[in-house]
Amino acid sequence: MADPKQTLTPTEIEEAALAEWRQDGETLVARFATGDFATGLDLVARIGADAEQADHHPDLTLTYPEVGVRLSSHDVGGITSRDLDLARRISGHAAALGVTAAPD
């Protein structure tokens, strides 16, 4: 398992194959087209529960009709395995809700 306090290289991030996510500097970003506010709120609640459990908190934007997510390990100034793990969980929640990633 990767050191959760070690920042990852762009190659390591790319190798994680997170289809819905892209690297933007020292952050992972994704937008999910929820289609309606209630589904977006449900997705945010699920993300929040996972974030609390992991003690790792993303920046979220809830609008009609999408949710924006930004992940970064602020304590080390970059993307770590904690971000990849949470990104995978978020993508799983989106899939369970029938929500797809929104194109840039």
N, C-alpha and C positions, 0 to 999 in steps of 0.2 A: 504494500500500500504506500502511496506517495505521502511524503511529509505534508500535513495539512497547513504548515506555516511556510512552505517553500513555494515561491512563485514559479509558474510554469512557463515554458518557452512557447512561442507561437506554433512550433511544430507539435509539441505535446498537446496543445489545445486543439489543433487541427486533427490530430490522430484520435481524439475523443469522439469524433464524428457526431457532433450534436447538430443535426440537420436544421433545426429551427433557430439556432443561435449563430451569432457572428461576433467576432472580436472587434471592439472599438477602443483602441488604445489599451488601457489597463482594465477594461470591463468586458463582460459578456452581455450582449443585448439581444432581446427578442420581443416581438409584438405578436399578440394572439388575437385574432378576429373572433370575438365572442358572439357577435350578431345582436346581442341585446345586453342591457345593463344587468339584469338579474344573473345571467350566466357569468358575466364578468365579475360580479360580486362574489359568486360562488367560487370561481377560480382564485380570486384574491384571498378568500377565507381559507382555502386549502393551502395556498402558498404560505399564508401567515402561520398556520398551524405547524407546517414543516419547518419554517424559519425559526419559530420559537423552540421547537424540539431540538433543532441543530444549533441553536444560539448563533445563527448566521443569517443576517437580515438583508434582503435585497431592497433596492429602490423600486417602488411600484407606482404606476400611473393607471388609474381606472377612469376610462371615459366611455361614452357611448360611441361606437360599439367595439372597443378593444381594450386590452390590458397590455401595458408596456412593462418590461422587466429589465432591470440592470443589476448585474451581479459583479461584485468585486470584494476582495478581502482587504478591507480598508486598513487593517492592522499591519499588513505587510506591503501594501501599495501595489497590488496586482491580482492576477487570477491564480487561484490555487485549486487543489483537488476538492476543497469544500465547495467552490463555485460550480465545478463540474458535477459534483454529486447533487447539489440542489437544482441545477439546470435539468438534469435527468428526471428528477422528481417532478419538477414543474411541467416538463413536457409530458410526463405520464398523466398528470392531472388534466392537462389540456386535452389529451387524447381520450381520457375517460369521459370528458364532458362533450366530446365531439367538436372540439375547438381546434382550428387549424392556425398555423403560423401565418401572419400577415406579411406580404412581401414588402420590401423596403420601398 
